[in-house]
Amino acid sequence: MDKNLGWLMVDNARLLRRAFDERVRAIGITGPQARLLLALERSPGENQAFHAELLEVEPITLCRMVDRMEESGLVERRNDPRDRRARLLFLTPRAAGEAARIRDALSGLLDQMVDGLDEGEQAAFSRILHRVSANLSTTPEMQEPAHG
């Protein structure tokens, strides 16, 4: 197996994130804010901790970002009826227009990513990435230490 495979995956993820950030920055929004808006569109009504983990940011970082986005009229916090300490996040009607602008700014990014791959290669690439994701999402069972 190619020993550089892990590095290539991480480096490609970095390049994709950089391209994403550059495209959304051109429309006046930060990459993390754009990722949060798109995540809220897919998973409305989840709590802040859920989104902090999803975006791989510290909860306080997400809280500050949500503060700014709430002030801008893009995000709404609601009390969680199951946990009075938690706040659920929702997009506002104004955010729908922003999400559409983000998607427009990102159009062509995935085409650029798979440029030169035919449909069969793209399908195989997708299957492989899903398998890798599934493999990395499962944790190996705890093994007994050799010394007992």
C-alpha positions, 0 to 999 in steps of 0.5 A, spaced: 500 500 500 502 507 498 504 509 505 503 516 502 495 515 502 493 518 509 497 524 507 494 525 500 487 524 503 489 530 508 492 534 503 486 533 499 481 535 504 486 541 506 486 543 498 478 542 498 477 546 504 481 552 502 478 552 495 471 552 499 473 558 503 476 562 498 469 562 494 465 564 500 470 569 502 469 572 495 461 573 497 463 576 504 462 570 508 467 566 512 468 559 511 466 557 518 460 561 517 458 558 510 459 551 513 454 552 519 449 555 514 449 549 510 449 544 516 443 548 519 440 547 512 441 540 513 440 539 520 435 544 523 434 544 530 440 541 533 443 544 539 450 548 539 454 542 541 452 538 535 454 543 530 461 545 534 462 537 534 460 537 526 464 543 524 470 541 529 470 547 533 470 549 540 463 550 543 465 557 545 468 558 538 461 556 535 457 560 540 461 567 538 460 565 531 452 564 532 452 570 536 454 574 530 450 570 525 444 571 530 445 579 530 446 579 523 439 575 522 441 569 519 440 564 525 435 563 531 436 560 537 431 557 541 430 553 548 431 546 547 424 543 551 428 537 553 434 540 556 433 547 559 441 549 558 441 547 551 439 552 545 437 549 538 439 553 532 435 554 526 436 558 520 432 565 519 428 566 512 433 571 511 438 565 511 435 562 505 437 567 501 444 567 504 445 559 503 443 560 496 448 565 495 453 560 498 451 554 493 452 559 487 459 561 489 460 553 490 458 551 483 463 548 479 467 546 485 466 539 485 466 539 478 473 542 478 475 536 484 473 531 479 475 534 472 478 528 468 475 523 471 470 519 467 463 517 470 465 510 472 471 513 476 467 518 479 462 513 481 468 508 484 471 514 487 465 515 491 464 508 493 471 508 496 470 514 500 464 512 503 467 505 505 473 509 508 468 513 511 465 507 514 471 504 516 474 510 520 467 511 523 467 504 527 472 504 533 476 497 534 474 493 540 478 494 546 484 489 546 486 486 553 493 488 554 498 483 553 501 483 560 494 482 563 
